[in-house]
């Protein structure tokens, strides 16, 4: 199986490499007179995620960004941001829905650029966020990679793609996973953000930006990657002008990849393609269509190992190996199909006012079945198991439209925004379970025959959310005041056919945000902000009178204050922030009852520090430290899975001249503090702290021979010293189930690429 898996992957890699490289040579001749650096223009008043993010240039190319670059004659200077090569890491749009320098943003935001992802060899969103402060990473360890599972400031957070929410399924199986090869950048917005985005987590959100057509006449790249665990991967990206004047532009990118997981007998495969076209060029009206189809025929397994046997010794006195598989190879299945289409339209009325609207339709189908261990032992060698499976289908609509403009009232400048958004989801699921034979861990049989699944649940959900919002950013000298307010109306109806239940939710909620910041001329910017959020909950609440009703949304509140410092004229940014988050109205189960109360309170208190040097004098540095305490008042314990903080440092330096010119070398360290894993039979579970090391290398082959212009090679390795560690545990003593998850083993990969 392993040989066939690898051969088929290599065959697809060779075919796609040949096709794209041939196209590359043809287009290189056409564009040889063009500048090598792409230019992206994004008005500071434009709404949402900047749509014209540029393609990465060849390795070693200089990337610059300036908030004060001279614009073209047709673009007013006061409203234009010019970014060459890539949008800089000191500018973000997620906090205000407009491109705003981070030094003028009264909230914590971490930016991960395309360049950083390429240097570190990032393959998943889980890997991309590991070097950000406040992250509790890899909640399913190195095994459950089919979903993006991490926490921010102690809370699970949603993902937004191109300014629109990626809606989770009601039960969490038909969930999109965006391949990072599609992304130009990502922004981690920390703290409540419902005042602009509607229902969201108190911890924040992740805003993903797709690669879209740029204003370069011809460009592209092809990268082939191979590595440990039979990794094969080809990423291809090409685009340019479809008309002579550049009024019509296109881009096409895709990936074919696969790999065996670190468990025996499991693997993953993916095929993804994303075409896009933009009409309007640099004119006042632009319209972009973006399509995507992603097919995951398999995506590993999702199981863990018993706590006794990973974090603690097993009954036989030892530990299970990191490649231990608790499932059944023939029964195991995970199949996901995700299709989507997005539109983005922008209209510029004049130098001060513009209108933006965007929308997306997603269709996600998942077929999933697996055999899991029960989290405890029957004897010194036997693990009880059970079968589970589900078929889920979701269809999601999301729209967001807003008007953004500038007003002046005396000495004050107002950046005004008013908007409306709408989300709808249709979802259905059929779930089943079955008995499974116990597994002898000393002589595992992975083809024992599993009983057919017996359906125990079938549901249908229809939900929608309508939101209206407004924002005012007031500038007076170095003072920046921001106020946002929003009203949401959420409706949901769930029908469960087996239990004949029919439940409805109809909450509405007002959320708001206020912040103040003063930017001194020497680069220092102290700030303070207060923000709120809300999240709908599923459950029935029983009042003291005995009356019952559907649960109200949980409410999040955050007070954050901090300092930011950007060395004038450089991309060096330092940030420090302290925060206090409260989440109220949290459901708490009533003893011996199917009902709940809404008296739960969770609070998260912490401090974060980050330092970013974005390609300054051939140096890139990402440093982060966080300390946090997340507490659940209903249990008197920390919130399960929450960590106590993290620290990381990654540096990458490119030699500018001499014999080793354009050789880039990088190394990183990431530390995760201890985390709370629930209550086991022996008491509270403490997941130990751990520290890991990574390394990266990149070289431009044009320095070997001019005939190799455009060719680069690179390598990266995660967990360099192959540390054996546990990332997370889920222990529920009341159910007798105690699971843990081993972290990612050493994983090295090498890449060769051609860019034009």
Secondary structure, DSSP 8 states (H G I E B T S, - for coil): -HHHHHHHHHHHHHHHHHHHHHHHHHHHHHTTTS-SS-EEEEETT--SS-S-------TT---EEETT----TTS-GGGEEEEESS--TTEESTTTTS-EEGGG-SS-EEEEEHHHHHHHT--SHHHHTTTSTTEE--TTTTT--SS---EETTEE-EEEETTEE----SSSSS-----GGGEEEEEEEES--HHHHSS-BTTEEEEEEE----S-SEEEEEEEEEETTTEEEEEEEEEEESSTTSSEEEEEEEEEEEEE-SSTT-EEEEEEEEEEEEESTTSSEEEEEEEEEEEEEEE-----EESBTTTB--TTSS---TT---S-TTT-EEEEEEEEEEEEEEEE-SSSEEEEEEEEEEEEEEEEEEEEEEEEESSSSEEEEEEEEEEEEEEEEEEEEEEEEEEEETTEEEEEEEEEEEEEEEEEEEEEEEEEEEEETTS--S-S-----EEEEEEEEEEEEEEEEEEEEEEETTEEEEEEEEEEEEEEEEEETTTTEEEEE--EEEEEEEEEEEE-TTSEEEEEEEEEEEE----EEE-TTS-EEE---EEEEEEEEEEEEE-TTSSEEEEEEEEEEEEEEEEEE-TTSS-EEEEEEEEEEEEEEEEEEEEETTEEEEEEEEEEEEEETTTTEE-TT-BSEEEEEEEEEE--SSTTTTEEEEEEEEEE--EEEEEETTEEEEE--EEEEEEEEEEEGGGT-GGGTTEEEEEEEESTT----EEEEEEETTTTEEEEEE----EEEEEEEEE-
